[in-house]
């Protein structure tokens, strides 16, 4: 008797994969979920609620497009390790327009330019 292999992406619908992702408790497990394939990475990205980064305007635009449900954005910097030239009006404009679900923005130790 010959067994037939089935692709998991054909067997599970997107809502079922989102339900599985929702059951994962640790951020590490959620990150690992996104490593399975591009489809799972997309699902992991669109479900992410918190994000911490140091980024300029261009990267903020890319992050807003990828992480569409972010509620908490942390752009805080360590005063001794600040590589960013500073937060600009352009950066704030991208954040305001791009992160439509944002409820908490942390700018601790951010330089202003």
C-alpha positions as CSV (number, residue, x, y, z in Angstrom):
1,X,0.0,0.0,0.0
2,X,1.5,3.3,-1.1
3,X,1.1,6.3,1.2
4,X,0.3,9.7,-0.3
5,X,2.1,12.7,1.2
6,X,0.1,15.9,1.8
7,X,1.4,19.4,2.1
8,X,0.4,21.0,5.4
9,X,-0.4,24.2,3.6
10,X,-2.9,22.3,1.5
11,X,-4.4,20.5,4.5
12,X,-4.8,23.5,6.8
13,X,-6.6,26.8,6.0
14,X,-5.2,30.2,6.9
15,X,-7.6,30.6,9.9
16,X,-6.5,27.2,11.2
17,X,-2.8,28.2,11.0
18,X,-3.6,31.5,12.8
19,X,-5.3,29.5,15.5
20,X,-2.2,27.3,15.9
21,X,0.0,30.5,16.1
22,X,-2.4,31.9,18.7
23,X,-1.8,28.9,20.9
24,X,1.9,29.5,21.0
25,X,2.9,31.2,24.3
26,X,6.5,32.2,23.9
27,X,7.9,34.8,21.5
28,X,10.6,32.3,20.6
29,X,8.0,29.7,19.5
30,X,6.2,32.3,17.5
31,X,9.5,33.3,15.8
32,X,10.1,29.6,15.0
33,X,6.6,29.3,13.5
34,X,7.6,31.9,10.9
35,X,10.7,30.0,9.9
36,X,8.6,27.1,8.4
37,X,7.9,28.8,5.0
38,X,7.0,32.2,3.5
39,X,3.3,31.7,4.1
40,X,3.9,31.0,7.8
41,X,6.3,33.9,8.1
42,X,3.6,36.2,6.6
43,X,1.0,34.9,9.1
44,X,3.5,35.4,12.0
45,X,4.3,38.9,10.8
46,X,0.7,40.0,10.4
47,X,-0.3,38.7,13.9
48,X,2.6,40.3,15.8
49,X,1.4,42.7,18.4
50,X,4.7,44.1,19.9
51,X,7.8,45.2,18.1
52,X,11.1,46.7,19.3
53,X,13.6,48.2,16.8
54,X,16.0,51.0,15.9
55,X,15.0,52.2,12.5
56,X,14.9,55.2,10.2
57,X,12.0,56.3,8.0
58,X,12.6,53.8,5.2
59,X,12.8,50.8,7.5
60,X,9.8,52.1,9.5
61,X,7.7,52.1,6.3
62,X,8.8,48.5,5.6
63,X,8.0,47.4,9.2
64,X,4.5,49.1,9.1
65,X,3.7,47.2,5.9
66,X,4.8,43.8,7.3
67,X,3.7,44.1,10.9
68,X,0.1,45.3,10.3
69,X,-1.3,44.6,13.8
70,X,1.4,46.1,16.0
71,X,-0.1,47.6,19.1
72,X,3.2,48.4,21.0
73,X,6.2,49.9,19.2
74,X,9.4,50.3,21.2
75,X,12.0,52.6,19.6
76,X,13.8,53.1,22.9
77,X,17.6,53.4,22.8
78,X,20.4,52.9,25.2
79,X,22.2,56.2,25.7
80,X,25.6,54.5,25.5
81,X,24.8,52.5,22.3
82,X,22.7,54.8,20.2
83,X,23.6,54.3,16.6
84,X,20.6,56.1,15.2
85,X,21.0,59.8,14.2
86,X,17.7,60.5,16.0
87,X,14.0,60.6,15.6
88,X,12.7,62.9,12.8
89,X,9.3,64.4,12.0
90,X,9.3,62.1,9.0
91,X,9.7,59.1,11.2
92,X,6.8,60.2,13.4
93,X,4.7,60.7,10.3
94,X,5.4,57.2,9.1
95,X,4.6,55.8,12.5
96,X,1.3,57.7,12.6
97,X,0.2,56.7,9.1
98,X,1.6,53.2,9.0
99,X,1.0,51.6,12.4
100,X,-2.8,52.0,12.4
101,X,-3.4,49.7,15.5
102,X,-0.7,51.4,17.6
103,X,-1.6,52.2,21.2
104,X,1.8,52.5,22.9
105,X,4.9,54.1,21.5
106,X,8.1,54.0,23.6
107,X,10.7,56.6,22.7
108,X,12.9,56.4,25.9
109,X,16.4,57.9,25.3
110,X,15.6,58.7,21.6
111,X,17.5,61.6,20.2
112,X,15.6,64.2,18.3
113,X,16.9,65.5,15.0
